[in-house]
Amino acid sequence: MISEISATEVRLLLLQAAADSNLDSVRRRLCQLVDSGLDGCILLLQVCLDQVLLKPHQLDKSKHDLLSAVFRYCMDKTYFTTCFCEALGPMPATHGDGFLKTLSNVLELSPAERVGIGLALSDSEDSGLKLKGQQFSIAQIEGLCLNLLQSPSNDQIHDIVIFLHQTDGLSKHMDTFNTIISLFKTKETPFFAPTPFNKCDIQSRYSASGHVLWQHGLRF
């Protein structure tokens, strides 16, 4: 059964992807593994993260394209957050700083996808990973600013809002994203969020700890 596939077999499938003619077939098999449930998705993410974080020099174009496609496929699953946190937990590469940046750069994730994986990791039961996820998300939004005196434009923020809203594995983090955005002044008129939220409630709930968000990450 596809759900009983081993990490070794997944790695062999990735090796097969070196032949462009096998790429579609391998991608379908790996996506079937993701569809099989949490265990399959965790296994695939563990292998993917191992390749990207520990062996990026071994990625040829075919393998890179395959890993990027499958990782994005995982992101659209409702159980992505759980699987992503579980897959990262035991990895030595997560003990240092910068692994989310490395993951994002190697897989060429968009700004919205980068914010998304940070928000996903902020659900981790590991306090260290949770903090790194929170800080990464905030840093990505800060990165949209040209300098500390400017703010991200409505279009930039709206793109992230739409991405989170439309991605099954990340839509649950809309409230957290709205909370982060409440710390920034957006240009022009307020952006439109497809899921309703009470701005006054957010501001009153988090205004007391706003300085903590900047230095230590969000507290829930």
C-alpha positions in Angstrom: 0.0 0.0 0.0 1.1 3.6 -0.7 0.8 4.5 3.0 3.3 1.8 3.9 6.1 3.2 1.7 9.4 3.8 3.5 11.7 6.7 3.6 14.2 4.7 1.6 11.6 4.1 -1.1 10.8 7.8 -1.2 14.5 8.6 -1.7 14.6 6.1 -4.5 11.7 7.8 -6.2 13.5 11.1 -6.0 16.5 9.5 -7.7 14.2 8.3 -10.5 13.1 11.9 -10.9 16.5 12.6 -12.4 15.0 11.2 -15.6 12.7 13.9 -16.9 10.5 11.2 -18.5 9.7 9.8 -15.0 9.0 13.2 -13.4 5.2 13.2 -13.7 4.9 9.6 -12.6 7.0 10.1 -9.6 5.2 13.3 -8.7 1.8 11.5 -8.8 3.1 8.7 -6.6 4.5 11.2 -4.0 1.2 13.1 -4.0 -0.7 9.9 -3.4 1.5 9.4 -0.4 0.6 12.9 0.9 -3.1 12.1 0.2 -2.8 8.9 2.3 -2.9 11.0 5.5 -0.7 12.4 8.2 1.9 9.7 8.4 2.5 9.8 4.6 2.7 13.6 4.6 5.1 13.6 7.5 7.3 11.0 5.9 7.5 12.9 2.6 8.2 16.2 4.3 11.0 14.7 6.4 12.7 13.4 3.2 12.1 16.7 1.4 13.5 18.7 4.3 16.4 16.4 4.6 17.2 16.9 1.0 16.7 20.7 1.1 18.3 21.5 4.4 21.1 18.9 4.6 21.9 18.1 1.0 21.0 21.0 -1.2 24.2 20.5 -3.3 22.7 17.2 -4.5 19.6 18.8 -6.0 19.6 18.8 -9.8 16.9 20.7 -11.7 14.5 17.8 -12.0 14.7 16.9 -8.3 14.5 20.6 -7.3 11.3 21.0 -9.4 9.8 17.9 -8.0 10.5 18.8 -4.3 9.1 22.3 -4.9 5.9 21.0 -6.5 5.4 18.3 -3.8 6.1 20.7 -0.9 3.5 23.1 -2.3 1.1 20.2 -2.7 1.6 19.5 1.0 0.9 23.1 1.9 -2.6 22.8 0.5 -3.5 19.9 2.9 -5.5 20.7 6.0 -3.0 18.8 8.0 0.1 20.6 6.7 0.7 22.5 9.9 0.7 19.4 12.0 2.9 17.5 9.6 5.3 20.4 9.0 5.9 20.8 12.7 6.3 17.1 13.3 8.7 16.7 10.3 10.9 19.5 11.5 11.0 18.5 15.2 13.7 15.9 15.1 15.9 17.5 12.5 19.4 18.7 13.7 19.3 21.5 11.1 16.5 23.2 13.0 18.7 23.8 16.0 20.4 26.7 14.4 18.9 29.9 12.9 18.2 30.4 9.3 16.8 27.1 8.3 13.5 28.6 7.2 15.3 31.1 5.1 17.4 28.2 3.5 14.2 26.2 2.9 12.5 29.2 1.3 15.5 30.1 -0.9 16.2 26.6 -2.1 12.5 25.9 -3.0 12.1 29.5 -4.3 9.1 30.2 -2.2 7.1 33.4 -2.8 6.8 36.0 -0.1 3.3 34.7 0.7 4.6 31.1 1.0 7.4 32.3 3.2 5.0 34.0 5.6 2.8 30.8 5.4 5.5 28.4 6.6 6.5 30.7 9.4 2.8 30.9 10.6 2.6 27.1 10.3 5.7 26.6 12.5 4.2 29.0 15.0 1.8 26.2 15.9 4.7 23.9 17.0 4.6 22.5 20.5 8.4 23.0 20.6 8.8 26.5 22.1 12.1 27.1 20.2 10.6 26.2 16.8 7.4 28.2 17.6 9.4 31.3 18.3 11.5 30.9 15.1 8.3 30.5 13.1 6.8 33.7 14.6 10.0 35.7 14.1 10.4 34.5 10.5 6.8 35.5 9.6 7.3 39.0 11.1 10.7 39.3 9.4 9.1 38.5 6.0 6.5 41.2 6.4 9.2 43.6 7.6 11.2 42.7 4.4 8.4 44.1 2.3 9.2 47.5 3.7 12.0 49.5 2.0 13.0 50.8 5.3 11.7 51.2 8.8 9.9 54.5 7.9 7.8 52.8 5.1 5.0 50.3 5.2 4.2 47.3 2.9 1.6 48.3 0.3 -1.9 47.1 0.2 -1.2 45.0 -2.9 1.6 43.1 -1.2 -0.4 42.4 1.9 -3.5 41.5 -0.1 -1.5 38.9 -2.1 -0.6 37.2 1.2 -4.1 37.4 2.5 -5.5 35.8 -0.6 -2.9 33.1 -0.6 -3.5 32.2 3.0 -7.3 32.3 2.5 -7.1 30.0 -0.5 -4.6 27.5 0.9 -6.3 24.8 2.9 -3.2 24.1 5.0 -2.7 27.7 6.0 -6.1 29.4 6.2 -6.4 28.6 9.9 -3.6 31.1 10.5 -5.5 34.1 9.2 -6.2 35.5 12.7 -2.5 35.3 13.5 -1.6 37.0 10.3 -4.1 39.8 11.0 -2.6 40.2 14.4 0.9 40.7 13.0 -0.4 43.1 10.3 -2.1 45.2 13.0 1.4 46.2 14.1 2.1 47.8 10.8 0.6 50.8 9.1 -0.5 49.9 5.6 -0.4 52.5 2.9 -3.5 54.2 1.6 -6.8 52.5 2.6 -7.2 49.3 4.7 -6.7 46.1 2.7 -9.6 43.7 2.2 -9.4 40.4 4.2 -11.7 37.7 2.9 -12.3 36.4 6.4 -13.9 38.8 8.8 -12.1 39.9 12.0 -12.7 42.6 14.6 -9.9 45.0 14.4 -10.8 46.7 17.7 -10.7 43.3 19.5 -7.3 42.5 18.0 -5.9 45.9 19.0 -7.2 45.7 22.6 -6.1 42.1 23.0 -2.5 42.6 21.8 -1.7 46.3 22.3 -0.2 45.5 25.8 2.2 43.0 24.3 3.1 44.8 21.1 6.6 45.4 22.1 7.0 41.7 22.9 6.0 40.8 19.4 8.9 42.7 17.9 11.5 41.2 20.1 10.4 37.8 21.1 7.7 36.7 18.7 3.9 36.4 19.2 2.4 35.2 22.5 -0.9 33.4 22.4 
